[in-house]
Amino acid sequence: MPSSLHGAGVAAIVVAAGRGSRTGLRLPKQFLKVGGRTLLEHAVGRLASHPRIDEIVAVVPAARVASVS
């Protein structure tokens, strides 16, 4: 590993900005609830529990930012 990367943090990017038009549902699938949590929450939760991930960035539609903050 190059010395410039030694000790560098790891960020995970969750791209959840789709409209979900292929599903034909009223909500994009990343905002559908399964087991009481949205699919986005499930994904972020799994990443948050990983010991090597220091930061998580979720990319969501601008209209949904307030609902996921």
C-alpha positions in Angstrom: 0.0 0.0 0.0 1.4 3.4 -0.9 2.4 5.4 2.2 0.1 8.3 1.3 -2.9 6.0 1.8 -1.7 4.4 5.0 -4.2 5.2 7.8 -6.6 6.9 5.4 -10.2 6.7 6.4 -12.7 4.8 4.3 -15.9 6.4 3.1 -18.9 4.5 1.7 -21.2 6.2 -0.8 -24.8 4.9 -1.0 -26.3 6.1 -4.3 -30.1 6.2 -3.6 -31.2 9.0 -5.9 -33.3 6.9 -8.3 -37.0 7.6 -9.0 -38.0 4.0 -8.9 -40.0 4.3 -12.1 -39.5 0.7 -13.0 -41.1 -0.6 -9.8 -44.4 1.2 -10.6 -44.8 2.1 -6.9 -45.6 5.5 -5.4 -42.2 5.7 -3.6 -38.8 5.0 -4.9 -37.7 1.6 -3.6 -35.0 3.0 -1.3 -37.7 4.6 0.8 -39.9 1.5 1.0 -40.1 0.0 4.5 -39.1 -3.6 5.1 -39.2 -4.8 8.7 -40.0 -1.3 10.0 -37.1 0.4 8.3 -36.5 1.8 4.8 -34.2 -0.1 2.5 -31.9 2.9 2.7 -31.8 2.6 6.5 -31.0 -1.1 6.2 -28.1 -0.3 3.8 -26.7 2.5 5.9 -27.0 0.4 9.1 -25.0 -2.4 7.6 -22.3 -0.1 6.4 -22.2 1.8 9.8 -21.5 -1.5 11.6 -18.5 -2.3 9.4 -15.3 -1.6 11.4 -13.3 -0.1 8.5 -15.9 2.4 7.3 -15.4 5.8 8.9 -17.9 7.9 6.9 -21.1 7.2 5.0 -22.5 9.5 2.3 -26.0 8.9 1.1 -26.9 10.5 -2.2 -30.7 11.1 -2.3 -33.0 13.3 -4.4 -33.0 16.9 -3.2 -36.7 16.6 -2.3 -35.9 13.8 0.2 -32.9 15.3 2.0 -35.0 16.5 5.0 -36.5 13.0 5.4 -33.2 11.2 5.7 -31.2 13.8 7.7 
